Amino acid sequence: MNLLNRLNIWQKFALLVAALCVPIALLAYLLVAEKNVAIDFARKEIVGTQYLQPVRTLLQHLAEHRGMSNAYLNVDAKKKKKIAAKQSQIAEDIKAVDAADAQHGGTLDTASSWKAIEADWQSLGANVFSLAAPDSFSRHTALIEKLLDLTIHVGIASNLVLDPDPDSYYLMDVVVNRLPFLVEHLGRLRGMAAGIVARRQISEDDRIRLAKSLGQLEMMRAGIHSSLELAFKSNGSLKPVLEARWNALAAPMGAFLPIVEQLARSQQVDTALSPSQVFAAGTKAIEAGFGLYDATSPALVELLQNRIANFSQERFNVLCGMLACVALALLLAYGIIRVIVRSLQQASQVAQKLAAGELDHPIIITGRDEVGRLLEAMEATQRKLRTVVGEIGAATSTVSSAAGEIAQGS
């Protein structure tokens, strides 16, 4: 309190304003920090989608390599050149994933998983022509399962699976959790069906595996359709593009799945079927599935970018609003302090003039606040003192005259 007593009025007011600005600044910081967290969250999601893009291409080409290898090892020698060409594509895919992992692997913690996948492919690619068909198929499938596990890991590490908005969440569900597994099951069916047709034999185990895969595929198809419908319900602008892509997937699946169903029900392979026909029908369905992926992933990225833009605008609005309020408060405080200080300075000058005996100093009253009422009281005091002084002067003159008359009479 002693320190405050030593301060001038304007200094006390300035201290009060500064104290009031502290919670305002803290609130602004918390609001901006909240927006920054949301922006960083969405940016990490975009990193996840960027990482998954070359993984998606590798997934497609590995599935095609599996199908070609399975057909080749089941006595379809025409596939050998195509297998070599596909391995060249896979080599380019691996370079692309290497680049993505070098850029984002530290953030997403994918380096060890990706290196293991890369090593497994090097071993498989080098020995594929010397493997038995079942061994080749199982090793390809195990490698693709690792790639799908990597996809799920990236979805978790990049916050994609924690997306807070319904429209982007359900698109994420399609891109990360459902569509890669749908095309993988299509790829397995393609490889198994093409292999069965190539060797012209089908066992009971083959029929069971085909039927099981068909059931799993139907559940995945229903899950994708449900997620898309929920995304459309949340954001109608997604429907025109993605619904067309979904419908484009229905036709090739409708052409391929009956072939697999026929094989699953038959005791013998239809001689009218050829491995290339089965493989081509499966490939069309898979390509349509990846076409849906290629439409859904950019739509997801666009939603995330729009969210970042909205949060950035909100952050800007918060800062501008806070700065405008603080500027207005400081301007108002300056005006109030200026009026009060000038009024108090005038009151101080009047008091000093009164103390010096100057009773004719003009007092200018500009307000009706406490300081204004103080000046009014001082003005009244000044008038009263002038009256009293005048009366005392008149009385002194009277006494002086009477004293003179008495002196003359004596």
Wavefront OBJ file of the C-alpha trace (Angstrom):
o trace
v 0.000 0.000 0.000
v 2.862 2.366 0.739
v 4.111 1.814 -2.795
v 0.704 2.682 -4.214
v 0.581 5.820 -2.095
v 3.768 6.994 -3.748
v 2.292 6.684 -7.243
v 0.499 9.413 -9.101
v -3.134 8.895 -10.058
v -2.329 8.190 -13.706
v 0.272 5.639 -12.653
v -2.273 3.852 -10.463
v -4.758 3.742 -13.310
v -2.085 2.503 -15.700
v -1.212 -0.261 -13.247
v -4.872 -1.234 -13.005
v -5.236 -1.381 -16.797
v -2.107 -3.520 -17.070
v -3.480 -5.905 -14.437
v -6.750 -6.219 -16.364
v -4.874 -6.907 -19.614
v -3.179 -9.975 -18.122
v -6.303 -12.223 -18.061
v -7.293 -10.921 -21.505
v -3.875 -11.869 -22.873
v -4.078 -15.261 -21.154
v -7.512 -15.917 -22.649
v -6.273 -14.914 -26.100
v -3.284 -17.236 -25.719
v -5.480 -20.170 -24.699
v -7.873 -19.609 -27.596
v -5.062 -19.316 -30.131
v -3.309 -22.347 -28.639
v -6.526 -24.345 -28.998
v -6.787 -23.397 -32.682
v -3.116 -24.253 -33.208
v -3.656 -27.707 -31.706
v -6.593 -28.318 -34.050
v -4.570 -27.087 -37.039
v -1.597 -29.300 -36.161
v -3.972 -32.244 -35.689
v -5.437 -31.803 -39.178
v -2.005 -31.245 -40.731
v -0.821 -34.541 -39.275
v -3.864 -36.218 -40.800
v -2.833 -34.826 -44.186
v 0.653 -36.248 -43.629
v -0.986 -39.637 -43.095
v -2.947 -39.432 -46.353
v 0.200 -38.356 -48.207
v 2.115 -41.323 -46.825
v -0.656 -43.750 -47.744
v -0.818 -42.644 -51.384
v 2.320 -44.519 -52.574
v 1.404 -47.370 -50.222
v -1.924 -47.662 -52.052
v -0.108 -47.944 -55.419
v 2.261 -50.566 -54.041
v -0.685 -52.494 -52.631
v -2.330 -52.583 -56.062
v 0.801 -53.709 -57.870
v 1.678 -56.365 -55.280
v -1.805 -57.833 -55.633
v -1.415 -57.885 -59.418
v 2.021 -59.493 -59.044
v 0.508 -62.152 -56.801
v -2.190 -62.938 -59.341
v 0.258 -63.080 -62.251
v 2.697 -65.246 -60.301
v -0.060 -67.590 -59.240
v -1.229 -67.952 -62.834
v 2.336 -68.484 -64.075
v 3.125 -71.107 -61.452
v -0.116 -72.863 -62.386
v 1.196 -73.412 -65.930
v 0.494 -70.077 -67.602
v 3.954 -69.291 -68.990
v 2.694 -66.247 -70.871
v 2.694 -64.326 -67.587
v 6.485 -64.343 -67.147
v 7.176 -61.163 -69.118
v 4.274 -59.410 -67.441
v 5.636 -60.456 -64.054
v 9.015 -58.881 -64.880
v 7.301 -55.662 -65.986
v 5.222 -55.643 -62.817
v 8.355 -56.043 -60.702
v 9.747 -52.920 -62.373
v 6.596 -51.060 -61.370
v 6.929 -52.344 -57.828
v 10.535 -51.126 -57.725
v 9.297 -47.619 -58.565
v 6.557 -47.924 -55.947
v 9.140 -48.841 -53.327
v 11.181 -45.776 -54.213
v 8.086 -43.639 -53.734
v 7.337 -45.174 -50.333
v 11.022 -44.781 -49.406
v 10.728 -41.064 -50.152
v 7.535 -40.761 -48.104
v 9.092 -42.701 -45.244
v 12.217 -40.545 -45.310
v 10.021 -37.446 -45.060
v 7.387 -38.618 -42.596
v 8.700 -41.840 -41.072
v 9.982 -40.079 -37.970
v 6.614 -38.460 -37.332
v 4.601 -41.603 -38.018
v 7.071 -44.139 -36.567
v 6.947 -46.296 -39.691
v 10.628 -46.811 -40.489
v 11.076 -50.263 -38.931
v 7.798 -51.658 -40.323
v 8.521 -50.368 -43.799
v 12.081 -51.707 -43.845
v 10.764 -55.156 -42.908
v 8.227 -55.019 -45.748
v 10.903 -53.900 -48.182
v 13.207 -56.743 -47.136
v 10.404 -59.303 -47.498
v 9.685 -58.079 -51.016
v 13.327 -58.290 -52.048
v 13.369 -61.925 -50.986
v 10.033 -62.740 -52.598
v 10.734 -60.911 -55.860
v 14.074 -62.619 -56.296
v 12.687 -66.151 -55.781
v 9.154 -65.952 -57.125
v 9.784 -68.097 -60.216
v 11.210 -70.954 -58.160
v 8.363 -71.145 -55.641
v 5.417 -73.494 -55.645
v 2.127 -71.786 -56.456
v 0.614 -72.151 -52.938
v 3.839 -70.928 -51.317
v 4.028 -67.944 -53.655
v 0.425 -67.035 -53.010
v 0.775 -67.300 -49.222
v 3.991 -65.254 -49.170
v 2.440 -62.551 -51.326
v -0.610 -62.506 -49.074
v 1.523 -62.286 -45.926
v 3.442 -59.364 -47.440
v 0.243 -57.570 -48.390
v -1.122 -58.141 -44.880
v 1.959 -56.408 -43.508
v 1.284 -53.532 -45.885
v -2.308 -53.359 -44.628
v -1.012 -53.369 -41.045
v 1.236 -50.469 -42.013
v -1.820 -48.671 -43.388
v -3.660 -49.099 -40.088
v -0.568 -47.970 -38.159
v -0.303 -44.815 -40.267
v -4.001 -44.158 -39.685
v -3.434 -44.319 -35.935
v -0.117 -42.444 -35.822
v -1.381 -39.625 -38.048
v -4.595 -39.062 -36.027
v -6.722 -40.115 -39.003
v -8.674 -42.649 -36.941
v -9.385 -39.910 -34.370
v -10.807 -37.454 -36.895
v -13.396 -35.292 -35.067
v -15.738 -34.364 -37.951
v -18.349 -36.835 -39.262
v -17.786 -36.236 -42.986
v -13.999 -36.569 -42.897
v -14.167 -39.391 -40.326
v -16.290 -41.603 -42.561
v -14.115 -40.859 -45.579
v -11.115 -41.816 -43.450
v -12.931 -45.032 -42.528
v -13.266 -45.856 -46.231
v -9.648 -44.969 -47.097
v -7.913 -46.541 -44.101
v -10.124 -49.241 -42.604
v -12.264 -50.612 -45.406
v -11.317 -50.033 -49.041
v -7.737 -51.432 -48.863
v -9.133 -54.626 -47.336
v -11.899 -54.818 -49.954
v -9.454 -54.664 -52.850
v -7.165 -57.132 -51.077
v -9.990 -59.661 -50.814
v -10.803 -59.011 -54.448
v -7.136 -59.652 -55.231
v -7.164 -62.923 -53.283
v -10.274 -64.041 -55.092
v -8.727 -63.072 -58.406
v -5.544 -65.013 -57.675
v -7.339 -68.085 -56.323
v -9.906 -68.128 -59.129
v -7.313 -67.615 -61.876
v -5.128 -70.357 -60.396
v -8.048 -72.780 -60.139
v -9.046 -72.134 -63.760
v -5.435 -72.456 -64.926
v -4.970 -75.921 -63.424
v -8.552 -76.982 -64.277
v -9.036 -78.495 -60.847
v -10.918 -77.349 -57.769
v -10.855 -79.005 -54.353
v -13.243 -78.828 -51.448
v -10.761 -76.610 -49.607
v -10.722 -74.276 -52.608
v -14.502 -73.991 -52.547
v -14.519 -73.310 -48.803
v -11.880 -70.587 -49.129
v -13.760 -68.984 -52.023
v -17.031 -69.014 -50.107
v -15.370 -67.585 -47.000
v -13.751 -64.776 -48.987
v -17.041 -64.007 -50.708
v -18.755 -63.629 -47.329
v -16.016 -61.363 -45.996
v -16.133 -59.344 -49.185
v -19.861 -58.764 -48.842
v -19.400 -57.476 -45.276
v -16.677 -55.088 -46.442
v -18.825 -53.878 -49.331
v -21.704 -53.180 -46.953
v -19.350 -51.363 -44.561
v -18.014 -49.088 -47.306
v -21.525 -48.317 -48.515
v -22.621 -47.485 -44.959
v -19.644 -45.174 -44.350
v -20.204 -43.354 -47.645
v -23.888 -42.867 -46.897
v -23.056 -41.414 -43.485
v -20.475 -39.104 -45.069
v -23.062 -37.960 -47.643
v -25.580 -37.361 -44.861
v -23.079 -35.172 -43.026
v -21.833 -33.358 -46.143
v -24.025 -33.442 -49.222
v -21.326 -31.937 -51.450
v -19.434 -35.261 -51.335
v -22.242 -37.241 -52.941
v -22.019 -36.238 -56.634
v -18.423 -37.417 -57.100
v -18.128 -40.314 -54.675
v -21.512 -41.873 -55.360
v -20.633 -42.090 -59.056
v -17.355 -43.813 -58.164
v -19.177 -46.216 -55.859
v -21.638 -47.063 -58.592
v -18.728 -47.529 -61.013
v -17.401 -50.228 -58.678
v -20.694 -52.147 -58.696
v -20.589 -53.127 -62.402
v -17.154 -54.868 -62.497
v -17.833 -56.513 -59.139
v -21.153 -57.691 -60.557
v -19.271 -59.240 -63.471
v -16.434 -60.820 -61.447
v -18.165 -62.161 -58.345
v -20.594 -64.435 -60.228
v -17.570 -66.179 -61.761
v -16.166 -66.809 -58.276
v -19.574 -67.899 -56.967
v -19.887 -70.354 -59.838
v -16.483 -71.834 -59.004
v -17.406 -72.057 -55.302
v -20.562 -74.045 -56.154
v -19.144 -76.263 -58.907
v -17.423 -79.603 -58.657
v -15.565 -78.997 -61.902
v -14.103 -75.952 -63.602
v -16.094 -74.609 -66.539
v -14.029 -75.261 -69.645
v -15.332 -72.006 -71.167
v -13.428 -70.044 -68.543
v -9.829 -69.008 -69.168
v -7.306 -67.774 -66.579
v -6.849 -64.533 -68.493
v -10.615 -63.959 -68.546
v -10.907 -64.485 -64.787
v -7.837 -62.387 -64.101
v -9.095 -59.546 -66.315
v -12.533 -59.545 -64.656
v -10.931 -59.421 -61.210
v -8.547 -56.707 -62.310
v -11.426 -54.502 -63.499
v -13.121 -54.836 -60.114
v -9.886 -54.061 -58.284
v -9.152 -51.068 -60.512
v -12.653 -49.756 -59.848
v -12.001 -50.177 -56.126
v -8.796 -48.188 -56.403
v -10.683 -45.652 -58.518
v -13.002 -45.133 -55.551
v -9.917 -44.807 -53.328
v -8.394 -42.238 -55.682
v -11.578 -40.175 -55.507
v -12.093 -40.542 -51.753
v -8.550 -39.733 -50.640
v -8.395 -36.287 -52.353
v -11.873 -35.510 -51.034
v -10.612 -36.305 -47.539
v -7.545 -34.106 -48.020
v -9.743 -31.267 -49.271
v -11.939 -31.510 -46.172
v -8.841 -31.425 -43.959
v -7.428 -28.427 -45.833
v -10.761 -26.615 -45.505
v -10.757 -27.354 -41.786
v -7.247 -25.926 -41.452
v -8.309 -22.820 -43.387
v -11.349 -22.389 -41.130
v -9.294 -22.777 -37.971
v -6.699 -20.343 -39.312
v -9.433 -17.817 -40.053
v -10.918 -18.310 -36.595
v -7.483 -17.840 -35.055
v -7.041 -14.629 -37.047
v -10.493 -13.425 -35.991
v -9.741 -14.163 -32.333
v -6.463 -12.246 -32.468
v -8.001 -9.308 -34.323
v -10.979 -9.219 -31.958
v -8.762 -9.356 -28.900
v -6.442 -6.665 -30.239
v -9.390 -4.446 -31.164
v -10.917 -4.859 -27.690
v -7.587 -4.161 -25.996
v -6.985 -1.112 -28.204
v -10.475 0.207 -27.444
v -10.019 -0.450 -23.723
v -6.639 1.323 -23.728
v -8.069 4.277 -25.624
v -10.986 4.518 -23.210
v -8.669 4.163 -20.214
v -6.421 6.882 -21.607
v -9.386 9.217 -22.036
v -10.684 8.544 -18.523
v -7.266 8.934 -16.937
v -6.657 12.147 -18.891
v -9.965 13.684 -17.779
v -9.494 12.688 -14.138
v -5.874 13.810 -13.986
v -6.647 17.197 -15.592
v -9.566 17.749 -13.218
v -7.423 16.833 -10.213
v -4.642 19.090 -11.463
v -7.143 21.949 -11.718
v -8.408 21.186 -8.206
v -4.819 21.231 -6.960
v -4.188 24.599 -8.645
v -7.377 26.044 -7.131
v -6.364 24.832 -3.669
v -2.931 26.398 -4.071
v -4.484 29.700 -5.211
v -6.819 29.647 -2.244
v -3.900 28.999 0.051
v -2.134 31.965 -1.528
v -5.211 34.146 -0.944
v -6.190 34.430 -4.612
v -9.961 34.164 -4.502
v -10.692 35.326 -8.051
v -9.068 32.389 -9.902
v -11.672 30.961 -12.331
v -12.736 27.338 -11.765
v -13.845 25.507 -14.923
v -16.155 22.553 -14.236
v -16.436 20.134 -17.173
v -17.929 17.011 -15.596
v -20.533 15.763 -13.183
v -18.428 13.048 -11.591
v -16.829 13.034 -8.158
v -13.991 15.285 -9.285
v -16.532 17.667 -10.846
v -18.455 17.791 -7.580
v -15.176 18.455 -5.758
v -14.544 21.439 -8.043
v -18.102 22.652 -7.440
v -17.483 22.467 -3.697
v -14.229 24.355 -4.099
v -15.989 26.962 -6.225
v -18.616 27.351 -3.499
v -15.851 27.607 -0.945
v -14.173 30.254 -3.068
v -17.395 32.254 -3.322
v -17.996 31.928 0.415
v -14.466 33.052 1.184
v -14.883 36.047 -1.115
v -18.097 36.934 0.705
v -16.490 36.522 4.105
v -13.451 38.515 3.074
v -15.735 41.204 1.676
v -17.745 41.325 4.868
v -14.566 41.456 6.917
v -13.303 44.279 4.704
v -16.563 46.182 5.113
v -16.516 45.668 8.861
v -12.918 46.796 9.005
v -13.805 49.952 7.085
v -16.688 50.640 9.485
v -14.547 50.095 12.532
v -11.828 52.274 11.051
v -14.255 55.103 10.348
v -15.753 54.878 13.818
v -12.305 54.922 15.351
v -11.475 58.034 13.345
v -14.599 59.792 14.460
v -13.899 58.906 18.069
v -10.386 60.189 17.718
v -11.619 63.460 16.234
v -14.195 63.876 19.023
v -11.575 63.509 21.614
l 1 2 3 4 5 6 7 8 9 10 11 12 13 14 15 16 17 18 19 20 21 22 23 24 25 26 27 28 29 30 31 32 33 34 35 36 37 38 39 40 41 42 43 44 45 46 47 48 49 50 51 52 53 54 55 56 57 58 59 60 61 62 63 64 65 66 67 68 69 70 71 72 73 74 75 76 77 78 79 80 81 82 83 84 85 86 87 88 89 90 91 92 93 94 95 96 97 98 99 100 101 102 103 104 105 106 107 108 109 110 111 112 113 114 115 116 117 118 119 120 121 122 123 124 125 126 127 128 129 130 131 132 133 134 135 136 137 138 139 140 141 142 143 144 145 146 147 148 149 150 151 152 153 154 155 156 157 158 159 160 161 162 163 164 165 166 167 168 169 170 171 172 173 174 175 176 177 178 179 180 181 182 183 184 185 186 187 188 189 190 191 192 193 194 195 196 197 198 199 200 201 202 203 204 205 206 207 208 209 210 211 212 213 214 215 216 217 218 219 220 221 222 223 224 225 226 227 228 229 230 231 232 233 234 235 236 237 238 239 240 241 242 243 244 245 246 247 248 249 250 251 252 253 254 255 256 257 258 259 260 261 262 263 264 265 266 267 268 269 270 271 272 273 274 275 276 277 278 279 280 281 282 283 284 285 286 287 288 289 290 291 292 293 294 295 296 297 298 299 300 301 302 303 304 305 306 307 308 309 310 311 312 313 314 315 316 317 318 319 320 321 322 323 324 325 326 327 328 329 330 331 332 333 334 335 336 337 338 339 340 341 342 343 344 345 346 347 348 349 350 351 352 353 354 355 356 357 358 359 360 361 362 363 364 365 366 367 368 369 370 371 372 373 374 375 376 377 378 379 380 381 382 383 384 385 386 387 388 389 390 391 392 393 394 395 396 397 398 399 400 401 402 403 404 405 406 407 408 409 410
